[in-house]
Amino acid sequence: MSDEHCNSPVHTIVAGYGLPGRIVVDWLASHHIAHCIIELNPATVHRCEKSGTSIIEGSCTDPQVLKHAGIDTAQLLVLAIPDQKAALEATSIARQLNPRIRIITRCHYTSAGIEAKARGADEVIVAEQIVAEELLRRLDHRFQLPK
């Protein structure tokens, strides 16, 4: 396991290495911000380990995995996983393990975003809101009505 950044005193934990997680990790890397990835898919972990990526196999809902990723000293946790139920659970667990950490939680629905905030998320990204905003943007572009 390549996890040299996972125990850096100032770092970000990214849970989920699908497209949203990869975009976050690429941004962190381009800004030289230490980070550690938590990923459930063993094939993804194996592929990343070969390239030296700081990645841990496991669930972000497992306190031991979060501790191995350095939750105690991390400044930011980005929950980019597609499993909304797990993201909500991980939000609660992370908040208990490190009351000072900033948490960004990905959710599908506005109601889950409200719940994520109640569980300790500092910010939420709600897919249905993003889709609604993009639909409006495209309608504005398509119809170009005067304001």
C-alpha positions as CSV (number, residue, x, y, z in Angstrom):
1,M,0.0,0.0,0.0
2,S,1.3,3.4,-1.0
3,D,0.2,5.7,1.8
4,E,3.1,8.1,2.4
5,H,0.7,11.1,2.3
6,C,-1.9,9.4,4.4
7,N,-0.1,10.2,7.6
8,S,1.1,13.7,6.6
9,P,0.1,16.2,9.3
10,V,-1.8,18.4,6.8
11,H,-3.7,16.4,4.3
12,T,-7.0,15.7,2.7
13,I,-8.8,12.4,2.6
14,V,-10.8,11.6,-0.5
15,A,-13.3,8.7,-0.2
16,G,-14.1,7.2,-3.6
17,Y,-11.9,7.2,-6.7
18,G,-14.6,7.3,-9.4
19,L,-14.7,10.3,-11.7
20,P,-15.6,12.9,-9.0
21,G,-12.9,11.5,-6.7
22,R,-10.3,11.5,-9.5
23,I,-11.1,15.1,-10.4
24,V,-10.6,16.1,-6.7
25,V,-7.3,14.1,-6.4
26,D,-6.0,15.6,-9.7
27,W,-6.7,19.1,-8.3
28,L,-5.0,18.3,-5.0
29,A,-2.0,16.9,-6.7
30,S,-1.7,19.9,-9.1
31,H,-1.6,22.1,-6.0
32,H,0.8,19.9,-4.2
33,I,-1.6,19.2,-1.4
34,A,-1.0,15.9,0.4
35,H,-3.9,13.5,0.1
36,C,-5.0,10.0,0.8
37,I,-7.6,8.0,-1.1
38,I,-10.0,5.5,0.4
39,E,-11.4,3.1,-2.2
40,L,-13.7,0.1,-1.9
41,N,-12.9,-1.5,-5.3
42,P,-9.8,-3.8,-4.9
43,A,-9.1,-3.6,-8.7
44,T,-8.9,0.1,-8.6
45,V,-6.7,0.0,-5.5
46,H,-4.3,-2.5,-7.1
47,R,-4.1,-0.4,-10.3
48,C,-3.3,2.8,-8.2
49,E,-0.8,1.1,-6.0
50,K,1.2,0.2,-9.1
51,S,1.5,3.9,-9.9
52,G,2.4,4.9,-6.4
53,T,-0.9,6.6,-5.6
54,S,-1.6,7.1,-1.9
55,I,-4.6,4.8,-1.6
56,I,-6.1,2.5,1.0
57,E,-8.5,-0.3,0.3
58,G,-11.6,-0.3,2.5
59,S,-14.8,1.5,3.4
60,C,-14.9,5.1,4.6
61,T,-17.6,3.9,7.0
62,D,-15.0,1.8,8.9
63,P,-13.4,3.9,11.7
64,Q,-10.2,1.8,11.4
65,V,-9.9,2.7,7.7
66,L,-10.5,6.3,8.5
67,K,-7.9,6.2,11.2
68,H,-5.4,4.5,8.9
69,A,-6.0,7.3,6.4
70,G,-5.1,9.8,9.1
71,I,-8.5,11.2,10.1
72,D,-7.1,12.4,13.4
73,T,-4.8,15.0,11.7
74,A,-6.6,15.5,8.3
75,Q,-7.9,19.0,7.6
76,L,-10.5,17.9,5.0
77,L,-12.6,14.9,4.1
78,V,-14.2,14.7,0.7
79,L,-16.8,12.0,0.5
80,A,-17.1,11.5,-3.3
81,I,-18.6,8.1,-3.1
82,P,-21.8,7.3,-5.0
83,D,-23.4,5.4,-2.1
84,Q,-25.5,8.1,-0.4
85,K,-26.3,5.9,2.7
86,A,-22.6,5.2,3.2
87,A,-21.7,8.9,2.7
88,L,-24.1,9.9,5.4
89,E,-22.8,7.2,7.8
90,A,-19.2,8.2,7.0
91,T,-20.1,11.9,7.7
92,S,-21.3,11.0,11.2
93,I,-18.3,8.7,11.9
94,A,-15.7,11.2,10.7
95,R,-17.3,14.0,12.7
96,Q,-17.0,11.9,15.8
97,L,-13.4,10.9,15.1
98,N,-12.2,14.5,14.3
99,P,-14.5,17.3,15.4
100,R,-12.3,19.9,13.7
101,I,-12.2,18.3,10.2
102,R,-14.0,20.0,7.3
103,I,-16.3,17.6,5.5
104,I,-17.7,17.8,2.0
105,T,-20.4,15.2,1.4
106,R,-21.8,14.1,-2.0
107,C,-25.5,13.3,-2.0
108,H,-28.1,12.5,-4.6
109,Y,-31.1,14.3,-3.1
110,T,-31.8,17.5,-1.3
111,S,-33.3,15.7,1.7
112,A,-30.0,13.7,2.1
113,G,-28.1,16.9,1.8
114,I,-30.1,18.3,4.8
115,E,-29.4,15.1,6.7
116,A,-25.6,15.3,5.8
117,K,-25.5,18.8,7.3
118,A,-27.3,17.5,10.4
119,R,-24.7,14.7,10.7
120,G,-21.8,17.2,10.5
121,A,-21.0,17.9,6.9
122,D,-19.7,21.5,6.4
123,E,-20.7,21.5,2.7
124,V,-22.8,19.2,0.6
125,I,-22.9,18.6,-3.2
126,V,-26.4,17.6,-4.2
127,A,-26.7,15.9,-7.6
128,E,-30.3,16.8,-8.2
129,Q,-29.6,20.5,-7.6
130,I,-26.6,20.5,-9.9
131,V,-28.7,18.8,-12.6
132,A,-31.5,21.4,-12.1
133,E,-29.0,24.3,-12.4
134,E,-27.5,22.8,-15.6
135,L,-31.0,22.3,-17.1
136,L,-31.8,26.0,-16.4
137,R,-28.5,27.1,-17.9
138,R,-29.2,25.2,-21.0
139,L,-32.7,26.5,-21.3
140,D,-31.4,30.1,-20.9
141,H,-28.8,29.3,-23.7
142,R,-31.4,27.6,-25.9
143,F,-34.1,30.3,-25.7
144,Q,-31.9,33.4,-25.1
145,L,-34.9,35.3,-23.7
146,P,-34.4,38.9,-22.6
147,K,-34.2,39.4,-18.9
